[in-house]
């Protein structure tokens, strides 16, 4: 377990006295919280009250409040920031939209946040309502929002706060493909991250700010590229890729990851960790020391009783839905992003087969579910509707349509085009099999496509079922936007999946080789 007691450079630097021109700061950070206000299991899904009382759960806002309080007590000079995607992920968001996130982020005392792609899931309206409710700046630099009345002159690219007698510049960064990932509307244009960041750095520097933090919901790889392609950025607090950094066996890199003079950090997702970065600047604003770790928020961290009671109060309207047992599963149904965005996964098979089963009598032959729409695993035993909604939280509906084989092949190529990045467009399928070669050039990675056991015919028209997000071009599936005979208003995908599990309860998860990765 990652130690909670960190030797902070800020305490050491401040103890050195005013003779030194050094300035020390602790940056506490979260990212990709996804409405996990209640504690979560080791599978990132719901955790029962009994397991929570036994100390077997992680995260939850009540524990996060305690962890932040303890971290602040270790530092004489700290800020708390977020790397985006507070929205979406549980029934709390479905029911309360951004209001619940705003309430608890205000209670936690955040100093800034960037816009994540999921902050646009319900359009600019819900984002604006959230921004009006929070007591800290929400930022996004790499987009032109001047044509969107709800956000123009309200959503800023950067800001300056003061802490410990020094000015700190903060810049927001959002995925450049947010128009494909969410629903920002037609009035916002997203731009290159490095150019947008450098433009804001130059403005801040001209105003005498020499300590600059980018709050980036763009992914670990993009963050490293931005660090390499810009000057003047001291720290990048990341998100989007749900990356754990540090000394853990699961970590994707060191904490912090240094690219030149820029320190990059990220703290996984779902409130399971609190990032704690301790940095020291010289008088010119250059980092001279950077260390820290993501703090695991496990059952040993006490829960704030006031927050726990408030969350229980807010949960009351949801409990009847969430606690309904719909089936049993003989073993864990794996839905982790490491599998569902790269290879055939058991949860992907379940969802795709459920979709196809529901509409196969309509002449539909193929199902495609984007791996990024699969948000959790389900553990063995009873399956509740709350667990199903945690796996499929987006209220997507079944969409049926017709495309030719060449369009279907283009869709599969799109699905695997960013496999090395763990992108959510990876296709989980039913009614078809294919082979993917990740080492091949994007656009030519798919081979051996068979539908119903027969080779794909580029000229043949096939009936397809997906979710309304993918059918309308989400995750890069623009080739489906003009599909023939499209109907986007089928039943909720979560309900369809729950019914499929119930029909074969106790359900046994399976893989059958429908996707071959070379």
SULBEL-V985893 format. One record per backbone hydrogen bond with DSSP energy under -1.0 kcal/mol. NH is the residue of the N-H (numbers start at 1). CO is the residue of the C=O. If there is no record, write none. Layout:
nh->{NH NH}
co->{CO CO}
This chain:
nh->{12 13 14 15 17 20 23 25 26 27 28 29 30 32 34 35 36 37 40 41 44 52 53 54 55 56 58 59 61 64 65 66 67 68 69 70 71 72 73 75 79 81 82 83 94 95 96 97 99 102 103 104 105 106 107 108 109 110 111 113 114 115 119 120 121 123 127 128 129 130 131 132 133 134 139 140 141 143 144 148 151 152 154 155 159 161 163 166 168 169 170 171 172 173 178 180 181 182 183 189 191 196 197 198 199 200 201 202 203 204 205 206 207 208 209 213 214 215 216 217 219 223 224 225 226 227 228 229 234 235 236 237 238 241 246 251 252 257 259 262 263 264 265 268 270 272 274 275 276 277 278 279 280 281 282 285 288 289 291 293 295 297 298 301 304 308 309 310 311 312 313 314 315 318 319 322 323 326 327 329 330 333 339 340 341 342 343 347 349 350 351 352 353 354 355 356 357 358 359 360 362 363 365 366 367 368 369 371 372 373 374 375 377 378 381 383 385 386 388 389 390 391 392 398 399 400 401 402 403 405 406 408 409 410 411 412 413 414 415 416 417 419 421 422 423 426 428 430 433 434 435 436 437 440 444 447 450 451 452 454 456 460 462 464 465 466 468 471 472 473 474 475 477 478 480 481 483 484 487 490 493 496 497 498 499 500 501 502 503 504 505 507 516 518}
co->{8 9 10 11 14 17 281 279 77 277 79 275 81 84 85 86 33 35 58 45 41 48 49 50 52 51 40 297 37 60 61 62 63 64 65 66 67 68 69 72 26 28 112 30 90 91 92 93 96 98 99 100 101 102 103 104 105 105 80 137 82 139 116 117 118 120 123 124 125 126 127 128 129 130 113 156 172 141 189 145 148 148 151 151 170 168 166 163 161 211 159 213 157 215 175 177 177 178 120 144 142 192 193 194 195 196 197 198 199 200 201 202 203 205 204 169 235 171 237 173 239 219 220 221 222 223 224 225 212 212 263 214 265 239 253 248 244 264 262 259 234 257 236 243 32 269 295 29 293 27 291 25 289 23 286 282 280 280 278 276 274 272 296 298 62 304 305 306 307 308 309 310 311 315 315 318 319 383 383 381 507 378 336 336 337 339 339 334 345 346 347 348 349 350 351 352 353 354 355 356 359 360 463 463 430 465 428 426 424 370 371 391 43 333 329 327 324 322 384 385 386 387 388 491 466 487 464 484 462 460 458 404 405 406 407 408 409 410 411 412 414 416 418 419 418 423 369 367 450 514 447 516 445 437 441 435 433 454 431 451 449 457 403 401 366 399 397 467 468 470 469 180 474 476 477 478 480 402 400 398 396 492 493 494 495 496 497 498 499 501 502 328 434 436}
